[in-house]
Amino acid sequence: MLYARLALLLVAPVLVSGAPLQDAKEPPLVMYLEADGKKIPVEVDKPIDLETKAGKTSVTLRMEPYRVFSYAGLTFNYPRGASFKSQGEGPMTLWTLTDSPAMIMVQHFKNQPDAKLILKQMVEQMTAQYGKSAEVKQSETSLELQKKPLKGVRLEVGFAQQTIHQNLFSFASGKDVIVLILQDAPDELQKMMQDTFRFPK
């Protein structure tokens, strides 16, 4: 419940329920056929033509351990078992990927030219929302994405007997701004995202 509540705190006041249909659909599972030692990408319930040798051919349907997030112009892999949620439309859309207790959150702010200002305002808003019941420590952090170092802000939030860690980063995407938040992300999850991350073109 705590993690769900914290995720809701990240939704800016401009959000309204329901995301545009094209942005609210969960990315599909990534599957492939293995035939004669070769991996052949396939989609479920869609026919595929196979070049086979004469005689019986053994075909195995397999599933990749990840899904591909491909919204707001950026792409990266995340665990296939993680839950997917999309909220908002218009000026801002939020996607939340939860692989408990870890979360990856992507916020897309449209027509916002200043990424640093958006990040500053978000940190201030989150710190204020946590209120007097939590102890919040702020520090600098960094993340390398697509061989580019990205500076950000790290929040350490202490509630009674529990502490969470949130790393926030922002960058420009054309005339828009994207904010990326990693909450209590273990090394293997962060590495999966970093190794496959691609910035908007």
ChimeraX commands (.cxc) that place a marker at each C-alpha (Angstrom):
marker #1 position 0.00,0.00,0.00 radius 0.5
marker #1 position 2.86,2.37,0.80 radius 0.5
marker #1 position 4.40,2.02,-2.65 radius 0.5
marker #1 position 1.04,2.49,-4.35 radius 0.5
marker #1 position 0.40,5.61,-2.28 radius 0.5
marker #1 position 3.82,7.04,-3.14 radius 0.5
marker #1 position 3.21,6.47,-6.84 radius 0.5
marker #1 position -0.03,8.45,-6.61 radius 0.5
marker #1 position 1.86,11.35,-5.04 radius 0.5
marker #1 position 3.83,11.71,-8.25 radius 0.5
marker #1 position 0.76,12.51,-10.35 radius 0.5
marker #1 position 0.71,16.25,-11.03 radius 0.5
marker #1 position -2.54,18.20,-10.54 radius 0.5
marker #1 position -2.93,18.57,-14.31 radius 0.5
marker #1 position -3.55,14.83,-14.69 radius 0.5
marker #1 position -7.00,13.53,-15.44 radius 0.5
marker #1 position -8.15,9.92,-15.45 radius 0.5
marker #1 position -7.70,7.91,-18.59 radius 0.5
marker #1 position -4.78,8.10,-21.02 radius 0.5
marker #1 position -5.06,8.30,-24.79 radius 0.5
marker #1 position -5.87,4.84,-26.10 radius 0.5
marker #1 position -2.61,4.52,-28.04 radius 0.5
marker #1 position -0.56,5.39,-24.93 radius 0.5
marker #1 position -2.49,3.25,-22.42 radius 0.5
marker #1 position -2.02,-0.15,-24.03 radius 0.5
marker #1 position 0.42,-2.43,-22.22 radius 0.5
marker #1 position 3.44,-3.42,-24.35 radius 0.5
marker #1 position 3.15,-7.02,-25.59 radius 0.5
marker #1 position 5.21,-9.94,-24.37 radius 0.5
marker #1 position 8.22,-10.55,-26.61 radius 0.5
marker #1 position 8.16,-14.11,-27.94 radius 0.5
marker #1 position 10.11,-16.06,-30.49 radius 0.5
marker #1 position 10.20,-19.47,-32.14 radius 0.5
marker #1 position 13.33,-21.55,-31.93 radius 0.5
marker #1 position 13.78,-23.73,-35.01 radius 0.5
marker #1 position 16.99,-25.48,-36.06 radius 0.5
marker #1 position 18.90,-23.37,-33.55 radius 0.5
marker #1 position 17.62,-20.05,-34.91 radius 0.5
marker #1 position 15.51,-17.47,-33.05 radius 0.5
marker #1 position 12.53,-16.27,-35.11 radius 0.5
marker #1 position 10.52,-13.37,-33.58 radius 0.5
marker #1 position 6.77,-13.95,-33.62 radius 0.5
marker #1 position 3.58,-12.37,-32.31 radius 0.5
marker #1 position 0.93,-14.42,-30.58 radius 0.5
marker #1 position -2.00,-15.48,-32.75 radius 0.5
marker #1 position -0.32,-14.22,-35.93 radius 0.5
marker #1 position 0.72,-16.70,-38.65 radius 0.5
marker #1 position 4.39,-17.09,-39.58 radius 0.5
marker #1 position 5.99,-18.78,-42.57 radius 0.5
marker #1 position 8.92,-21.10,-41.75 radius 0.5
marker #1 position 11.50,-22.39,-44.18 radius 0.5
marker #1 position 12.01,-26.00,-43.16 radius 0.5
marker #1 position 14.02,-28.91,-44.45 radius 0.5
marker #1 position 12.25,-31.99,-45.78 radius 0.5
marker #1 position 10.91,-34.08,-42.97 radius 0.5
marker #1 position 9.85,-33.36,-39.41 radius 0.5
marker #1 position 10.99,-30.10,-37.83 radius 0.5
marker #1 position 10.86,-29.42,-34.13 radius 0.5
marker #1 position 9.55,-25.91,-33.35 radius 0.5
marker #1 position 9.56,-24.41,-29.84 radius 0.5
marker #1 position 7.70,-21.25,-28.84 radius 0.5
marker #1 position 9.64,-19.28,-26.23 radius 0.5
marker #1 position 9.07,-16.05,-24.34 radius 0.5
marker #1 position 11.61,-13.31,-23.61 radius 0.5
marker #1 position 11.99,-12.29,-19.93 radius 0.5
marker #1 position 11.15,-8.68,-20.79 radius 0.5
marker #1 position 8.63,-6.36,-22.41 radius 0.5
marker #1 position 9.59,-3.26,-24.38 radius 0.5
marker #1 position 8.44,0.15,-23.16 radius 0.5
marker #1 position 7.99,2.31,-26.27 radius 0.5
marker #1 position 6.13,5.51,-25.45 radius 0.5
marker #1 position 6.91,9.25,-25.41 radius 0.5
marker #1 position 9.53,8.55,-28.08 radius 0.5
marker #1 position 11.87,6.55,-25.84 radius 0.5
marker #1 position 12.37,2.79,-25.54 radius 0.5
marker #1 position 13.80,0.39,-22.96 radius 0.5
marker #1 position 13.26,-3.14,-21.71 radius 0.5
marker #1 position 11.65,-3.97,-18.37 radius 0.5
marker #1 position 10.72,-7.27,-16.62 radius 0.5
marker #1 position 7.79,-9.03,-18.30 radius 0.5
marker #1 position 6.12,-9.68,-14.93 radius 0.5
marker #1 position 5.99,-6.01,-13.97 radius 0.5
marker #1 position 2.58,-4.35,-13.83 radius 0.5
marker #1 position 1.83,-1.55,-16.30 radius 0.5
marker #1 position -0.29,1.52,-15.63 radius 0.5
marker #1 position -0.89,4.66,-17.69 radius 0.5
marker #1 position -2.59,7.83,-16.46 radius 0.5
marker #1 position -3.38,11.23,-17.90 radius 0.5
marker #1 position -3.62,12.92,-21.27 radius 0.5
marker #1 position -3.25,16.39,-22.67 radius 0.5
marker #1 position -0.38,18.28,-21.02 radius 0.5
marker #1 position 1.09,15.32,-19.12 radius 0.5
marker #1 position 1.04,11.52,-19.20 radius 0.5
marker #1 position 2.44,9.18,-16.54 radius 0.5
marker #1 position 3.44,5.54,-17.00 radius 0.5
marker #1 position 4.19,3.40,-13.94 radius 0.5
marker #1 position 5.94,0.03,-14.20 radius 0.5
marker #1 position 5.91,-1.86,-10.90 radius 0.5
marker #1 position 8.11,-4.86,-10.18 radius 0.5
marker #1 position 7.56,-4.81,-6.43 radius 0.5
marker #1 position 9.11,-3.18,-4.55 radius 0.5
marker #1 position 10.80,-1.41,-7.47 radius 0.5
marker #1 position 9.13,1.13,-9.72 radius 0.5
marker #1 position 10.05,2.84,-12.98 radius 0.5
marker #1 position 8.02,5.96,-13.71 radius 0.5
marker #1 position 8.03,7.98,-16.92 radius 0.5
marker #1 position 6.33,11.36,-17.08 radius 0.5
marker #1 position 5.86,13.14,-20.41 radius 0.5
marker #1 position 5.27,16.89,-20.15 radius 0.5
marker #1 position 4.15,18.44,-23.43 radius 0.5
marker #1 position 5.23,21.91,-24.57 radius 0.5
marker #1 position 7.63,22.39,-21.67 radius 0.5
marker #1 position 11.03,23.65,-22.88 radius 0.5
marker #1 position 12.94,23.70,-19.56 radius 0.5
marker #1 position 13.86,20.21,-18.29 radius 0.5
marker #1 position 15.81,21.52,-15.30 radius 0.5
marker #1 position 12.91,23.67,-14.14 radius 0.5
marker #1 position 10.43,20.78,-14.43 radius 0.5
marker #1 position 12.74,18.56,-12.35 radius 0.5
marker #1 position 13.19,21.28,-9.71 radius 0.5
marker #1 position 9.43,21.82,-9.44 radius 0.5
marker #1 position 8.78,18.08,-9.19 radius 0.5
marker #1 position 11.32,17.60,-6.41 radius 0.5
marker #1 position 9.79,20.51,-4.50 radius 0.5
marker #1 position 6.27,19.16,-5.02 radius 0.5
marker #1 position 7.17,15.63,-3.92 radius 0.5
marker #1 position 9.06,16.85,-0.86 radius 0.5
marker #1 position 6.07,18.99,0.18 radius 0.5
marker #1 position 3.59,16.14,-0.41 radius 0.5
marker #1 position 5.49,13.73,1.82 radius 0.5
marker #1 position 4.77,16.21,4.59 radius 0.5
marker #1 position 6.01,16.40,8.15 radius 0.5
marker #1 position 5.44,12.68,8.72 radius 0.5
marker #1 position 8.48,11.79,6.61 radius 0.5
marker #1 position 12.15,12.72,6.76 radius 0.5
marker #1 position 13.42,13.62,3.29 radius 0.5
marker #1 position 17.11,13.82,2.42 radius 0.5
marker #1 position 18.15,15.22,-0.95 radius 0.5
marker #1 position 21.43,14.65,-2.80 radius 0.5
marker #1 position 22.88,14.64,-6.31 radius 0.5
marker #1 position 22.97,11.48,-8.41 radius 0.5
marker #1 position 23.77,10.45,-11.98 radius 0.5
marker #1 position 22.80,7.79,-14.50 radius 0.5
marker #1 position 24.42,6.79,-17.77 radius 0.5
marker #1 position 21.93,6.28,-20.57 radius 0.5
marker #1 position 22.99,5.50,-24.13 radius 0.5
marker #1 position 26.57,6.44,-23.15 radius 0.5
marker #1 position 25.42,9.86,-21.96 radius 0.5
marker #1 position 25.82,10.88,-18.29 radius 0.5
marker #1 position 22.57,12.27,-16.92 radius 0.5
marker #1 position 22.58,14.28,-13.70 radius 0.5
marker #1 position 19.63,14.05,-11.35 radius 0.5
marker #1 position 18.32,14.28,-7.81 radius 0.5
marker #1 position 18.16,11.46,-5.25 radius 0.5
marker #1 position 15.49,11.53,-2.54 radius 0.5
marker #1 position 15.79,9.34,0.54 radius 0.5
marker #1 position 12.41,9.28,2.24 radius 0.5
marker #1 position 12.06,7.83,5.73 radius 0.5
marker #1 position 8.67,6.74,7.06 radius 0.5
marker #1 position 8.56,5.32,10.58 radius 0.5
marker #1 position 10.35,2.00,10.04 radius 0.5
marker #1 position 10.70,2.12,6.25 radius 0.5
marker #1 position 12.90,4.05,3.82 radius 0.5
marker #1 position 12.53,4.42,0.05 radius 0.5
marker #1 position 14.98,5.83,-2.47 radius 0.5
marker #1 position 13.92,7.73,-5.58 radius 0.5
marker #1 position 16.29,8.87,-8.32 radius 0.5
marker #1 position 14.82,11.57,-10.59 radius 0.5
marker #1 position 16.16,12.63,-13.98 radius 0.5
marker #1 position 14.83,14.95,-16.68 radius 0.5
marker #1 position 15.73,15.64,-20.29 radius 0.5
marker #1 position 14.34,17.49,-23.29 radius 0.5
marker #1 position 12.51,15.70,-26.07 radius 0.5
marker #1 position 11.88,18.16,-28.87 radius 0.5
marker #1 position 9.48,20.73,-27.42 radius 0.5
marker #1 position 8.62,18.42,-24.53 radius 0.5
marker #1 position 10.23,17.25,-21.28 radius 0.5
marker #1 position 10.51,13.71,-19.97 radius 0.5
marker #1 position 11.06,12.91,-16.30 radius 0.5
marker #1 position 12.37,9.46,-15.41 radius 0.5
marker #1 position 12.02,8.19,-11.83 radius 0.5
marker #1 position 13.64,5.02,-10.50 radius 0.5
marker #1 position 12.32,3.95,-7.10 radius 0.5
marker #1 position 14.18,1.26,-5.12 radius 0.5
marker #1 position 15.39,-0.25,-8.40 radius 0.5
marker #1 position 17.81,-3.19,-7.86 radius 0.5
marker #1 position 21.02,-3.33,-9.89 radius 0.5
marker #1 position 19.72,-5.96,-12.33 radius 0.5
marker #1 position 16.60,-3.93,-13.16 radius 0.5
marker #1 position 18.57,-0.74,-13.60 radius 0.5
marker #1 position 21.11,-2.54,-15.82 radius 0.5
marker #1 position 18.33,-3.99,-18.02 radius 0.5
marker #1 position 16.95,-0.52,-18.57 radius 0.5
marker #1 position 20.35,1.13,-19.12 radius 0.5
marker #1 position 21.54,-1.51,-21.62 radius 0.5
marker #1 position 18.44,-1.11,-23.80 radius 0.5
marker #1 position 17.54,2.56,-23.29 radius 0.5
marker #1 position 17.20,4.76,-26.36 radius 0.5
marker #1 position 16.49,8.51,-26.21 radius 0.5
marker #1 position 13.80,10.04,-28.42 radius 0.5
marker #1 position 15.10,10.79,-31.92 radius 0.5
marker link #1:1,2 radius 0.2
marker link #1:2,3 radius 0.2
marker link #1:3,4 radius 0.2
marker link #1:4,5 radius 0.2
marker link #1:5,6 radius 0.2
marker link #1:6,7 radius 0.2
marker link #1:7,8 radius 0.2
marker link #1:8,9 radius 0.2
marker link #1:9,10 radius 0.2
marker link #1:10,11 radius 0.2
marker link #1:11,12 radius 0.2
marker link #1:12,13 radius 0.2
marker link #1:13,14 radius 0.2
marker link #1:14,15 radius 0.2
marker link #1:15,16 radius 0.2
marker link #1:16,17 radius 0.2
marker link #1:17,18 radius 0.2
marker link #1:18,19 radius 0.2
marker link #1:19,20 radius 0.2
marker link #1:20,21 radius 0.2
marker link #1:21,22 radius 0.2
marker link #1:22,23 radius 0.2
marker link #1:23,24 radius 0.2
marker link #1:24,25 radius 0.2
marker link #1:25,26 radius 0.2
marker link #1:26,27 radius 0.2
marker link #1:27,28 radius 0.2
marker link #1:28,29 radius 0.2
marker link #1:29,30 radius 0.2
marker link #1:30,31 radius 0.2
marker link #1:31,32 radius 0.2
marker link #1:32,33 radius 0.2
marker link #1:33,34 radius 0.2
marker link #1:34,35 radius 0.2
marker link #1:35,36 radius 0.2
marker link #1:36,37 radius 0.2
marker link #1:37,38 radius 0.2
marker link #1:38,39 radius 0.2
marker link #1:39,40 radius 0.2
marker link #1:40,41 radius 0.2
marker link #1:41,42 radius 0.2
marker link #1:42,43 radius 0.2
marker link #1:43,44 radius 0.2
marker link #1:44,45 radius 0.2
marker link #1:45,46 radius 0.2
marker link #1:46,47 radius 0.2
marker link #1:47,48 radius 0.2
marker link #1:48,49 radius 0.2
marker link #1:49,50 radius 0.2
marker link #1:50,51 radius 0.2
marker link #1:51,52 radius 0.2
marker link #1:52,53 radius 0.2
marker link #1:53,54 radius 0.2
marker link #1:54,55 radius 0.2
marker link #1:55,56 radius 0.2
marker link #1:56,57 radius 0.2
marker link #1:57,58 radius 0.2
marker link #1:58,59 radius 0.2
marker link #1:59,60 radius 0.2
marker link #1:60,61 radius 0.2
marker link #1:61,62 radius 0.2
marker link #1:62,63 radius 0.2
marker link #1:63,64 radius 0.2
marker link #1:64,65 radius 0.2
marker link #1:65,66 radius 0.2
marker link #1:66,67 radius 0.2
marker link #1:67,68 radius 0.2
marker link #1:68,69 radius 0.2
marker link #1:69,70 radius 0.2
marker link #1:70,71 radius 0.2
marker link #1:71,72 radius 0.2
marker link #1:72,73 radius 0.2
marker link #1:73,74 radius 0.2
marker link #1:74,75 radius 0.2
marker link #1:75,76 radius 0.2
marker link #1:76,77 radius 0.2
marker link #1:77,78 radius 0.2
marker link #1:78,79 radius 0.2
marker link #1:79,80 radius 0.2
marker link #1:80,81 radius 0.2
marker link #1:81,82 radius 0.2
marker link #1:82,83 radius 0.2
marker link #1:83,84 radius 0.2
marker link #1:84,85 radius 0.2
marker link #1:85,86 radius 0.2
marker link #1:86,87 radius 0.2
marker link #1:87,88 radius 0.2
marker link #1:88,89 radius 0.2
marker link #1:89,90 radius 0.2
marker link #1:90,91 radius 0.2
marker link #1:91,92 radius 0.2
marker link #1:92,93 radius 0.2
marker link #1:93,94 radius 0.2
marker link #1:94,95 radius 0.2
marker link #1:95,96 radius 0.2
marker link #1:96,97 radius 0.2
marker link #1:97,98 radius 0.2
marker link #1:98,99 radius 0.2
marker link #1:99,100 radius 0.2
marker link #1:100,101 radius 0.2
marker link #1:101,102 radius 0.2
marker link #1:102,103 radius 0.2
marker link #1:103,104 radius 0.2
marker link #1:104,105 radius 0.2
marker link #1:105,106 radius 0.2
marker link #1:106,107 radius 0.2
marker link #1:107,108 radius 0.2
marker link #1:108,109 radius 0.2
marker link #1:109,110 radius 0.2
marker link #1:110,111 radius 0.2
marker link #1:111,112 radius 0.2
marker link #1:112,113 radius 0.2
marker link #1:113,114 radius 0.2
marker link #1:114,115 radius 0.2
marker link #1:115,116 radius 0.2
marker link #1:116,117 radius 0.2
marker link #1:117,118 radius 0.2
marker link #1:118,119 radius 0.2
marker link #1:119,120 radius 0.2
marker link #1:120,121 radius 0.2
marker link #1:121,122 radius 0.2
marker link #1:122,123 radius 0.2
marker link #1:123,124 radius 0.2
marker link #1:124,125 radius 0.2
marker link #1:125,126 radius 0.2
marker link #1:126,127 radius 0.2
marker link #1:127,128 radius 0.2
marker link #1:128,129 radius 0.2
marker link #1:129,130 radius 0.2
marker link #1:130,131 radius 0.2
marker link #1:131,132 radius 0.2
marker link #1:132,133 radius 0.2
marker link #1:133,134 radius 0.2
marker link #1:134,135 radius 0.2
marker link #1:135,136 radius 0.2
marker link #1:136,137 radius 0.2
marker link #1:137,138 radius 0.2
marker link #1:138,139 radius 0.2
marker link #1:139,140 radius 0.2
marker link #1:140,141 radius 0.2
marker link #1:141,142 radius 0.2
marker link #1:142,143 radius 0.2
marker link #1:143,144 radius 0.2
marker link #1:144,145 radius 0.2
marker link #1:145,146 radius 0.2
marker link #1:146,147 radius 0.2
marker link #1:147,148 radius 0.2
marker link #1:148,149 radius 0.2
marker link #1:149,150 radius 0.2
marker link #1:150,151 radius 0.2
marker link #1:151,152 radius 0.2
marker link #1:152,153 radius 0.2
marker link #1:153,154 radius 0.2
marker link #1:154,155 radius 0.2
marker link #1:155,156 radius 0.2
marker link #1:156,157 radius 0.2
marker link #1:157,158 radius 0.2
marker link #1:158,159 radius 0.2
marker link #1:159,160 radius 0.2
marker link #1:160,161 radius 0.2
marker link #1:161,162 radius 0.2
marker link #1:162,163 radius 0.2
marker link #1:163,164 radius 0.2
marker link #1:164,165 radius 0.2
marker link #1:165,166 radius 0.2
marker link #1:166,167 radius 0.2
marker link #1:167,168 radius 0.2
marker link #1:168,169 radius 0.2
marker link #1:169,170 radius 0.2
marker link #1:170,171 radius 0.2
marker link #1:171,172 radius 0.2
marker link #1:172,173 radius 0.2
marker link #1:173,174 radius 0.2
marker link #1:174,175 radius 0.2
marker link #1:175,176 radius 0.2
marker link #1:176,177 radius 0.2
marker link #1:177,178 radius 0.2
marker link #1:178,179 radius 0.2
marker link #1:179,180 radius 0.2
marker link #1:180,181 radius 0.2
marker link #1:181,182 radius 0.2
marker link #1:182,183 radius 0.2
marker link #1:183,184 radius 0.2
marker link #1:184,185 radius 0.2
marker link #1:185,186 radius 0.2
marker link #1:186,187 radius 0.2
marker link #1:187,188 radius 0.2
marker link #1:188,189 radius 0.2
marker link #1:189,190 radius 0.2
marker link #1:190,191 radius 0.2
marker link #1:191,192 radius 0.2
marker link #1:192,193 radius 0.2
marker link #1:193,194 radius 0.2
marker link #1:194,195 radius 0.2
marker link #1:195,196 radius 0.2
marker link #1:196,197 radius 0.2
marker link #1:197,198 radius 0.2
marker link #1:198,199 radius 0.2
marker link #1:199,200 radius 0.2
marker link #1:200,201 radius 0.2
view
